[in-house]
Amino acid sequence: MVIAGGLALLAICLLMGWRASRTNRLAGFARAARLFLPGWFLAAAINLWFGVSRGHTFAQEVPVFVVVFAIPAAVAAVIWWRVSLR
């Protein structure tokens, strides 16, 4: 569910970047994907903290954090990379 939330947040960021950029829509996509990454890192870190505070060990939560962060971040990085090539 957290990964799906991250992908939905990425879609919202991309839509906002597209709408905010009047002259170059692709640059808006690239900027939105780039700005999504630190925000998503923070959200994934909060999810890690939540898991640790609910009784899991840090060692148990780190692999979850990596997967939760990596999938939406990889999608954002691919979008950023593909749009920047144009």
N, CA, C and O of each residue as an XYZ file, in Angstrom:
344
protein
N       0.818     -1.192      0.000
C       0.000      0.000      0.000
C       0.867      1.264      0.000
O       0.522      2.270     -0.620
N       1.993      1.190      0.704
C       2.862      2.361      0.762
C       3.480      2.628     -0.607
O       3.606      3.781     -1.020
N       3.861      1.575     -1.302
C       4.445      1.728     -2.642
C       3.403      2.321     -3.592
O       3.711      3.218     -4.376
N       2.182      1.821     -3.518
C       1.113      2.374     -4.359
C       0.867      3.844     -4.023
O       0.608      4.654     -4.912
N       0.949      4.178     -2.749
C       0.821      5.582     -2.348
C       1.944      6.432     -2.915
O       1.724      7.574     -3.317
N       3.149      5.875     -2.947
C       4.281      6.599     -3.532
C       4.107      6.832     -5.017
O       4.419      7.907     -5.529
N       3.606      5.817     -5.708
C       3.371      5.980     -7.142
C       2.254      6.985     -7.407
O       2.316      7.753     -8.367
N       1.237      6.975     -6.556
C       0.163      7.969     -6.692
C       0.686      9.377     -6.412
O       0.319     10.329     -7.100
N       1.541      9.501     -5.403
C       2.145     10.796     -5.111
C       3.019     11.267     -6.265
O       3.032     12.455     -6.589
N       3.743     10.356     -6.881
C       4.546     10.707     -8.052
C       3.657     11.206     -9.183
O       3.982     12.195     -9.841
N       2.549     10.534     -9.408
C       1.626     10.959    -10.463
C       1.088     12.362    -10.177
O       0.970     13.182    -11.088
N       0.768     12.633     -8.931
C       0.280     13.968     -8.560
C       1.370     15.012     -8.780
O       1.104     16.097     -9.297
N       2.604     14.680     -8.382
C       3.724     15.609     -8.597
C       3.944     15.869    -10.086
O       4.173     17.008    -10.492
N       3.875     14.822    -10.894
C       4.058     14.998    -12.336
C       2.957     15.866    -12.932
O       3.219     16.716    -13.783
N       1.742     15.651    -12.489
C       0.631     16.470    -12.975
C       0.820     17.929    -12.573
O       0.573     18.834    -13.370
N       1.255     18.155    -11.346
C       1.487     19.529    -10.904
C       2.646     20.157    -11.675
O       2.587     21.339    -12.013
N       3.694     19.392    -11.957
C       4.809     19.906    -12.749
C       4.400     20.225    -14.170
O       4.851     21.213    -14.750
N       3.550     19.391    -14.724
C       3.054     19.615    -16.086
C       2.192     20.870    -16.141
O       2.293     21.669    -17.073
N       1.345     21.031    -15.132
C       0.450     22.190    -15.109
C       1.187     23.481    -14.803
O       0.815     24.538    -15.313
N       2.235     23.414    -13.972
C       2.953     24.622    -13.566
C       3.851     25.161    -14.666
O       4.123     26.360    -14.710
N       4.310     24.302    -15.545
C       5.235     24.726    -16.590
C       4.442     25.063    -17.841
O       3.958     24.168    -18.533
N       4.311     26.320    -18.126
C       3.514     26.771    -19.275
C       4.270     26.645    -20.597
O       3.674     26.317    -21.624
N       5.568     26.904    -20.577
C       6.304     26.953    -21.844
C       6.888     25.613    -22.252
O       6.885     25.272    -23.435
N       7.391     24.845    -21.287
C       8.026     23.570    -21.608
C       7.494     22.498    -20.660
O       7.971     22.345    -19.536
N       6.505     21.768    -21.136
C       5.846     20.762    -20.291
C       6.805     19.644    -19.877
O       6.709     19.139    -18.758
N       7.726     19.249    -20.758
C       8.665     18.184    -20.426
C       9.627     18.620    -19.322
O      10.004     17.809    -18.477
N      10.023     19.884    -19.321
C      10.874     20.387    -18.250
C      10.115     20.350    -16.914
O      10.708     20.093    -15.866
N       8.835     20.602    -16.960
C       8.014     20.496    -15.753
C       7.962     19.078    -15.226
O       8.019     18.861    -14.016
N       7.853     18.100    -16.129
C       7.907     16.690    -15.730
C       9.239     16.373    -15.064
O       9.276     15.756    -14.000
N      10.333     16.795    -15.694
C      11.659     16.502    -15.161
C      11.849     17.139    -13.794
O      12.387     16.507    -12.884
N      11.419     18.370    -13.642
C      11.552     19.060    -12.358
C      10.713     18.368    -11.292
O      11.168     18.195    -10.161
N       9.510     17.978    -11.636
C       8.635     17.316    -10.668
C       9.213     15.976    -10.230
O       9.176     15.645     -9.045
N       9.745     15.205    -11.169
C      10.353     13.920    -10.817
C      11.579     14.122     -9.935
O      11.798     13.365     -8.990
N      12.376     15.138    -10.240
C      13.571     15.420     -9.450
C      13.201     15.868     -8.038
O      13.854     15.468     -7.074
N      12.172     16.685     -7.905
C      11.759     17.169     -6.595
C      11.010     16.107     -5.788
O      10.945     16.196     -4.562
N      10.450     15.117     -6.455
C       9.753     14.035     -5.775
C      10.712     13.191     -4.937
O      10.340     12.713     -3.865
N      11.930     13.007     -5.413
C      12.858     12.069     -4.780
C      13.168     12.384     -3.312
O      13.037     11.487     -2.479
N      13.570     13.602     -2.954
C      13.834     13.831     -1.520
C      12.581     13.745     -0.656
O      12.644     13.292      0.487
N      11.455     14.174     -1.191
C      10.207     14.066     -0.437
C       9.814     12.622     -0.189
O       9.341     12.271      0.892
N      10.014     11.787     -1.203
C       9.681     10.380     -1.042
C      10.664      9.690     -0.096
O      10.280      8.786      0.647
N      11.925     10.112     -0.121
C      12.890      9.563      0.836
C      12.435      9.860      2.262
O      12.490      8.990      3.131
N      11.990     11.076      2.494
C      11.500     11.446      3.822
C      10.266     10.625      4.203
O      10.158     10.167      5.340
N       9.349     10.438      3.276
C       8.146      9.652      3.559
C       8.503      8.192      3.855
O       7.926      7.588      4.759
N       9.442      7.626      3.106
C       9.869      6.254      3.361
C      10.585      6.144      4.706
O      10.448      5.137      5.401
N      11.349      7.174      5.075
C      12.021      7.173      6.376
C      11.006      7.251      7.515
O      11.197      6.629      8.560
N       9.946      8.002      7.320
C       8.882      8.050      8.328
C       8.225      6.688      8.449
O       7.899      6.254      9.554
N       8.027      6.007      7.326
C       7.483      4.655      7.356
C       8.422      3.708      8.106
O       7.958      2.838      8.843
N       9.724      3.866      7.927
C      10.713      3.072      8.649
C      10.597      3.335     10.149
O      10.564      2.397     10.945
N      10.536      4.596     10.532
C      10.402      4.942     11.936
C       9.121      4.362     12.525
O       9.116      3.857     13.648
N       8.038      4.437     11.761
C       6.760      3.895     12.225
C       6.875      2.393     12.487
O       6.366      1.902     13.494
N       7.533      1.668     11.597
C       7.714      0.228     11.785
C       8.567     -0.092     12.992
O       8.273     -1.036     13.726
N       9.624      0.683     13.210
C      10.487      0.458     14.364
C       9.752      0.792     15.656
O       9.912      0.099     16.660
N       8.952      1.844     15.634
C       8.224      2.223     16.845
C       7.101      1.237     17.174
O       6.613      1.213     18.304
N       6.693      0.434     16.207
C       5.632     -0.550     16.433
C       6.172     -1.935     16.801
O       5.415     -2.905     16.834
N       7.471     -2.032     17.076
C       7.989     -3.289     17.601
C       8.960     -4.038     16.708
O       9.587     -4.992     17.167
N       9.110     -3.644     15.446
C      10.086     -4.290     14.585
C      11.463     -3.716     14.879
O      11.593     -2.577     15.327
N      12.488     -4.518     14.624
C      13.840     -4.010     14.810
C      14.246     -3.196     13.587
O      13.650     -3.303     12.516
N      15.276     -2.383     13.779
C      15.796     -1.585     12.671
C      16.283     -2.490     11.548
O      16.073     -2.193     10.372
N      16.930     -3.588     11.907
C      17.439     -4.531     10.904
C      16.296     -5.165     10.110
O      16.468     -5.469      8.929
N      15.166     -5.364     10.717
C      14.011     -5.906      9.998
C      13.392     -4.873      9.073
O      12.881     -5.225      8.009
N      13.431     -3.630      9.453
C      12.770     -2.578      8.689
C      13.606     -2.015      7.546
O      13.049     -1.461      6.599
N      14.921     -2.143      7.611
C      15.767     -1.573      6.555
C      15.470     -2.176      5.181
O      15.352     -1.418      4.219
N      15.342     -3.509      5.036
C      14.992     -4.031      3.700
C      13.635     -3.532      3.202
O      13.455     -3.298      2.007
N      12.696     -3.372      4.109
C      11.380     -2.831      3.734
C      11.545     -1.394      3.259
O      10.954     -0.995      2.256
N      12.347     -0.619      3.979
C      12.606      0.767      3.593
C      13.206      0.835      2.194
O      12.798      1.660      1.377
N      14.168     -0.025      1.925
C      14.830     -0.008      0.615
C      13.828     -0.281     -0.498
O      13.831      0.412     -1.515
N      12.984     -1.268     -0.319
C      12.000     -1.601     -1.357
C      10.959     -0.497     -1.487
O      10.603     -0.099     -2.596
N      10.472     -0.005     -0.351
C       9.449      1.048     -0.367
C       9.986      2.304     -1.049
O       9.270      2.947     -1.817
N      11.232      2.653     -0.774
C      11.809      3.842     -1.402
C      12.181      3.582     -2.854
O      11.934      4.427     -3.715
N      12.771      2.429     -3.137
C      13.388      2.190     -4.438
C      12.394      2.111     -5.595
O      12.690      2.609     -6.681
N      11.258      1.517     -5.402
C      10.345      1.315     -6.540
C       9.801      2.654     -7.054
O       9.966      2.939     -8.240
N       9.164      3.486     -6.230
C       8.729      4.785     -6.761
C       9.896      5.686     -7.182
O       9.778      6.449     -8.140
N      11.015      5.598     -6.467
C      12.180      6.409     -6.836
C      12.737      5.982     -8.181
O      13.172      6.826     -8.965
N      12.733      4.688     -8.462
C      13.216      4.215     -9.761
C      12.300      4.687    -10.888
O      12.776      5.074    -11.955
N      11.011      4.658    -10.657
C      10.070      5.156    -11.669
C      10.307      6.646    -11.907
O      10.330      7.099    -13.052
N      10.484      7.407    -10.826
C      10.749      8.844    -10.962
C      12.070      9.085    -11.681
O      12.161      9.982    -12.519
N      13.096      8.297    -11.364
C      14.401      8.468    -12.008
C      14.332      8.144    -13.495
O      14.958      8.829    -14.304
N      13.591      7.124    -13.861
C      13.445      6.776    -15.279
C      12.691      7.882    -16.018
O      13.067      8.247    -17.132
N      11.643      8.410    -15.414
C      10.909      9.517    -16.042
C      11.818     10.724    -16.198
O      11.849     11.343    -17.261
N      12.553     11.063    -15.153
C      13.477     12.194    -15.192
C      14.509     11.991    -16.286
O      14.795     12.917    -17.045
N      15.069     10.795    -16.376
C      16.088     10.484    -17.368
C      15.513     10.549    -18.790
O      16.113     11.158    -19.676
N      14.362      9.926    -19.003
C      13.755      9.878    -20.334
C      13.335     11.276    -20.815
O      13.505     11.610    -21.987
N      12.802     12.065    -19.926
C      12.333     13.397    -20.300
C      13.531     14.324    -20.528
O      13.480     15.206    -21.385
N      14.600     14.127    -19.766
C      15.782     14.976    -19.922
C      16.502     14.721    -21.232
O      17.256     15.584    -21.683
N      16.301     13.579    -21.858
C      16.948     13.269    -23.125
C      16.349     14.052    -24.281
O      16.991     14.192    -25.323
N      15.165     14.554    -24.129
C      14.466     15.235    -25.232
C      14.855     16.681    -25.329
O      14.360     17.397    -26.200
